[in-house]
Amino acid sequence: MTRPAQGAVRRAVTAAVEYGVARAGIAAVRALDHDVIGQAHHPRGTAGRVTAWEMAHRPSNRQRSRWVVSLLGRQPGQVLEIGFGPGLAIAELARAGAGHVYGIDHSGVMLRQAARRNAAAIRAGRVTLIRASVDQLPPALDGPFDAILAVNSLAFWPAPAQRLAELRRRLAPRGRMAIASQPRCPGATADTSRSAAREIEDLLSGAGFTHLSTQILPLSPPVACVLAASEETGG
């Protein structure tokens, strides 16, 4: 076997082992910690690190992040992500050429992982990550932002209608909002995703957003992303 082929085999075996260890770790933690279901909401401790690792390495999560970023079209100047998790979408935005990418997450575990993933962009002054909650945004994030996005985090927001209205005020004229949801509940189907999209549409409309459109990425279950603009947008 050639050296490049040997390297490819080693990488494949390592990835398989790491994935298996992560899955086993989650199963073991679930047996010990009845609160582990909350790790997706607020990863912390050993269970949170395992959850964060799985979120970062799940292929569908990576595909979902690339897709949501692509839906924003031309790369805007200043972008804010709410609930950046392991930093996948942050990295995609930076690679796509966004002027400056800001992100918040209330999990210290996620902040550390996302900071490692985006270390070069942070050093270059192109990415700023802050530990904060959507209901307590720091003054530094008053905007205006050319785009704001949230990927599978809206369901965890307190008073989401109020939060969306506050975020709309932080958008620049012609600014865009992208809210994506891929339901992870047991038995989730395409109907579950469509229902989530309708709920997001209702919340955005109620918060004063206009020009709504919904896009679907056919994963299992599908990802629904609702795009919207502030009412000041002219087109």
Sequence and secondary structure as in RCSB ss.txt:
>XXXX:A:sequence
MTRPAQGAVRRAVTAAVEYGVARAGIAAVRALDHDVIGQAHHPRGTAGRVTAWEMAHRPSNRQRSRWVVSLLGRQ
PGQVLEIGFGPGLAIAELARAGAGHVYGIDHSGVMLRQAARRNAAAIRAGRVTLIRASVDQLPPALDGPFDAILA
VNSLAFWPAPAQRLAELRRRLAPRGRMAIASQPRCPGATADTSRSAAREIEDLLSGAGFTHLSTQILPLSPPVAC
VLAASEETGG
>XXXX:A:secstr
  HHHHHHHHHHHHHHHHHHHHHHHHHHHHHH TTGGGGGTS  HHHHHHHHHHHHH HHHHHHHHHHHHHT S 
 SEEEEES TTSHHHHHHHHHT SEEEEEES HHHHHHHHHHTHHHHHTTSEEEEE  GGG  GGG   EEEEEE
ES GGGSSSHHHHHHHHHTTEEEEEEEEEEE   STT  HHHHHHHHHHHHHHHHHTT EEEEEEEE SSS EEE
EEEE TT   
